[in-house]
């Protein structure tokens, strides 16, 4: 058995990035020279996943087009001798096979995953949330796939350690530690206050799930905000079978709002050899201006 498919929900309206998202899907807003969705798909490709399932909505067709070949652009680049750019564009079009399914009504992450049931079929699959970008030497979803395989293809939730005082910002897992990285879950708690948090292990949007999650999604009631919460379905699943959480290796960057997006942009620029020197010079120059009272 091999985990071959990943579900990437992209149906949201991106209201925190208006007015840009009036016409441009949030997922297509760039970090450096690539749209955010590129990084999510690239993570799947590096983990040897074979097919992406985009859970999308009306007005998001440009995401599909981005991952298709563009013969007109390729011809233009070829005629003008722009071989490096041409190869980059071809590589995007050849990255991975993908399918789409429409989420006609935004009813939460759980509902988005359920929309992909027919395309996923009866096999374990990954879920990547494009809002969470993770820089790592080994793709995070690949790290979780290894744990899942070790546990007979059980569900595995990617988690990261957060400061105790910040547990109210995240879903927090509870359970018994099997080693310093892997926990056998008994539940997930949504945004607990620090004094009520069972651990400081937060869930930033990487999952390996099994097809029985779909039945759980059909059985749960609507939760917070009147939406079907994936957290509720995973809790339901953990009562029926073993579910694990694993502390992944990597640095996670949230892009869910403008402040976090700007931080991600700076961090990616500092870690990219093409832009690192320029970014450090900009930071140094701005610091000097502030010191002189010019900013």
N, C-alpha and C positions, 0 to 999 in steps of 0.2 A: 504494500500500500504506500502511496505517496500523496502528500498534500499538493494539489495541482492548481487550486483556484483561490482567489482572494476577492472578497467583497469590499468595495470602496464606496461608501455613501457620499454622494455629491449633490443631493437634491435641495439642500438648504438655500435660503434666500440671501444670506450674507449681509443682513441689514446693518451690522456694525461697521461695514465698510462702504455704506452709501456716502456720496452718490456714485462712486466708482462702480458698484455692483448693480446699478440701474440697468446697465447693458452688458457688463462683463461679469461672468461668474467669479465669485471670490476665489475659487480654486485656480483661476487663470491669472491672478495677480502674481507678479514675479517676485522671487527671492533671487537677487542678482539677475542672471540672464535666463532663468528658467521659471515657468509658472510653478506654483506650490504643488499642484497635482503631479508634476513630473517627478518630484522627490519621492512621493508615495509609491508611484508605479515603479520607479527605479529600485526602491527597496525590495519590492516583490520580485523583480527580475533578478536581482542579486541573490535572492533566496531560492532561485530556480523554480519559481512558480510559473505556470504555463499560461494561465488565463486570468484576466481581470474582469470582474463583473461590476460595472458602474451602476449604482442605484441613483437614477437621475430624475430630472423634472423638466418641464417645458422651459425653453430658453437656455438650456445647457448644452446644446448641440455642438458648440465650439470645442468642448472638451473632447468629444469623439473625434472631431476633425483634427485636433492637435496630434492625435496618435495614429493618424492615417497618412499615407504618402501624399505629397503635394507635387504633382508632375510639373505644374506651371512654375512653381518656385524652383524646383530642382533644375529645370531647363534654363531658367534665368541665371542661376548661380553657375551652372556649367559653362554657359556662353561667356560669362564674365570672368572666368578663371578663378572663381572663389571655391577652390576644391575643399578646403577645410570646413567651411560653412556647409557646403554641399553634403559632405560625409556626415556631419552632425545632424542635418535635417533627415537624411536617409535613415540614420540610426534610430531616430525617434519614431519614424514610420514603421520600423521593423522591430521595435522593442519587444512587443508581446501581442498575443491575440486577446481581443476583448469583446465583450457583449454588454448590452445595456438593458435595463428594465426600468420602467418609469414608476416612481412613487407619486401617485396622483394627488395625494394629500399628505402633508408633513405631520406625521403622528408619532414622531420620536425615533430614536436610534433602533429600538427593538423592532418597530414597524418597518424601518428601512431594511434591516437584515431579513425580515420575513418576506419582503418583496422578492428577494433573490432565491427563495426556496426552489423554485422549478429549475433555475439555471444551475444551482449548486448540486442538486440531486442527492443521492444517498452516499455521501463521502465527507470526511472532515475537510474543513476549509479555514482560511485565514480571514481576518477582518483588519483593515488598516483605516484609521481615521486621519484624513488629510490635514486636519487642523494641527496635528501634532507632528512636527518634523523632528527626526532623531538622527544625530550624527554619531556613527559608530563604525568601528573597523569591520564588524560582522553585522549584517542586517538583523534588526531586532526580531522581525517576524521569523527569520531563519533560526535564531536562538530559541524561540518558543517552539518551532517545529521539532527541533532536536529533543526537547523535553517531552513533547507530546509523543514522539515516537518511542522514547524510553518508557513511557507510561502506557504503552499499548494504544496509542492514538487517543489519549484522553484530552479533554478540553484543558487549555492552559491560558491563563490571563497574564499579560505582561504587566509588571509593577515596578515602581521606583520608590526609593526612600525619599520622604519629604520631611521638613522640620515639623515637629509635633504641633507647633502653633498654627500650622497651615493645613491641618487635616480637613478643616471645614470647607476647603476649596475643591475636594476630590472625592471620588469613590474610594473607600478604604477596605482592604480585604482582612478577613479574620480566619484563623485556623491554626494548625500545628506545623511548625517549621520542621522539615525533614533534613535540611542542611542549611548552610548559611545563605543559600540562594533560592531554594524551592520550598514552597509551603503547600500543604494539603488544605484546601479551603473548606470552611463550613458556611461562610456567608460573605457578602459584600455589604457595606454600610455606606449609604449615600451622604456625603458631606457631613460627617459627625463633628461636633465640637471637640476640641482637644481632650477635654476631661472624659469624653465618652468614646474616643477612638480606640478600637481594639488593637491596632498596630499603627505604624506610620508608613505603610506600604500602599501607595496610591496607584490608580489605574489610568494611564494616559492614552489609551486608545490603540492597543495592539492585542489581538486575540487569536487563539486557535480554538475553533468550535467544532462540535460534532453535529450531525444532522438531527439528532434528537432535540436540539435547541429549538427547532421550528415548532414542535408540538408544545414545548414550554411557552413559546411566544404566543401561541394560540390560546393557552389556558390562563395566562395572567390577565388581571384587569388593568385598566388604564391607571397609570400612576401619577407622579408629579407632573403638573401642567396639563393634565388630561392626555398624556402621551403614554405609549407603550415603551417601558424602560427596559433596555437590555440587561441592566443590573438585576431587575426583578426576575427576569427569565433565567439568568445564571444562578441566582439564589434557588430558584425552583429546581433547576437541573442538579445543583449540588446536593439536593435531598434524595436524588435518584441514583447518582453515580459519583465516582471520584472526579473532582475538579481541582486543578492545581494552579498556583500562582508562582511566577518566577521573576526574580529581580534581574532585569536585563542590563547588559553593559552598553552604555551610550549616554549621550547628552541630549535631553529632550527640550524642544523649544515650542511653546504654544504660539499659535498665530491667530487665536480666537478674537483678539481685539487689537486696536491700533498700537497700544503700548507694547504688547508682546510681539507684534509683527515687527516693529522697529528694532526691538532687541534681537530678534532672530536675524534680521537683515545685517545688523552690525556683526553678530557672531559668525554668520556664514562668510561675510567679507573678510573677517580676520583669519578664517581657517581655509580660505581659498588662496592658493599660491599666486593666482593672477591678480588678486586685489589686496592681499595682506599688507604689502608695503604701502600702497596708497592709503588704505584705511588707517594704518598706524600714523602716517604723516598727517592725515586730517585730524585725528584725535589729538596729536601733539600740538598742532597749530591752534585748534580750538581751545585747548587747555592754556596755551600761552596767551591767547586773546583774553580769556577770562581772568587770568592772573593780572593782566594790565588794565582790567576794567573795561575792555572793549566789547564784551558781551554781557 
